Amino acid sequence: MNAPHPTAQLRQQLYRDMDPHNLTPLWEVLHALVPPQPRTPCVPAFWKYDDVRPFLMRAGEAITAEEAVRRVLILENPALRGQSAVTQSLYAGLQLILPGEVAPSHRHTQSALRFIVEGSGAYTAVDGERTTMHPGDFIITPSWTWHDHGHEAQGPVVWLDGLDIPMIRFFDAGFAQNDASKSQKVTRGEGTSFARYGHNMAPVTSDAPYGKTSPIFSYPYARSREALEQLERNTPIDAWDGVKLRYVNPLTGGWTMPTIGTFLQKLPAGFDGKGWRQTDGAVYSVVEGEGEVVITSGETETRHAFGPRDHFVVPSWHTARLSSSKGCVLFSFSDRPVHQALGIHNEERLS
Ligand code: 1HN
């Protein structure tokens, strides 16, 4: 008889002997490495604003914006606790600033978006230009630009921060610096970037002052909402998305940031959307109105009624459906620009 065919025992001995050499067999993990379809560890998540707000206000009593540098409660995906991640690639948090406070100037390679959730009159300063915040405004802090926040008006102001922190961490490409001064010097009047780039026009000696990032610091809600309203009146409603637009970089027509795509959509009253799934997991912020989101993955179904200022996550390749009896407006962001740059974006719309 020949020697016995390699057995489980033989394999186990091989694994043990090579382990100290930092060697491991691919055939034991191959299936998990290249799954037949995306299998994210991220789970659907939902934060009701009424539950979150009291903690934000308590944070306002527990620490100043300056002491905290950024007074933020991180929205952590329940399956990624401790990782400061809302999806595998993205970070989200709710930031509070109170009248008279300053969040000191710094810069980092991570890109940031702000979506204003509550209150008015705080400002963010980017590269010497201040922008006043209003609910529903979408504001950008491009990679490596100095930025500070302040509040010289009334009442608490809360916004959603979206950053590419987990992605930049994955690439080990993060740099950061603190500014010498707390609040950077204002060098340009408010609205300068919008005047240059926000009216379907651009400087004649065209430049891209922030590289791959949009030179518009703030996309005011009033304008974005007006566009959706007009389209709702005049064009067919998409059976999956209602009326949905993406924010663009006016110099390229592409995404506003290289790593994060941003969207605003309006579901008309009585909308009962069809299901879809896509590879880019997304974070939603409810601006106005109310509705329901149903998220399914395999046998698991999650269902949440939402209202203004609630936040939720639709993970990669989970099927989602949106509906709204009274109509609503939703802001959302995802890592779609990266999926598209890599040629791996996939979307399936169910009939
Ligand atoms: C940051 O700079 C801000 O500038 C907010 O408001 C959240 C989370 C991690 C790292 C930097 C801001 C942040 C952040």
Boltz pocket constraint, residues with backbone or C-beta under 6 A from the ligand:
constraints:
  - pocket:
      binder: B
      contacts: [[A, 70], [A, 72], [A, 93], [A, 95], [A, 112], [A, 147], [A, 149], [A, 161], [A, 163], [A, 165]]
      max_distance: 6.0
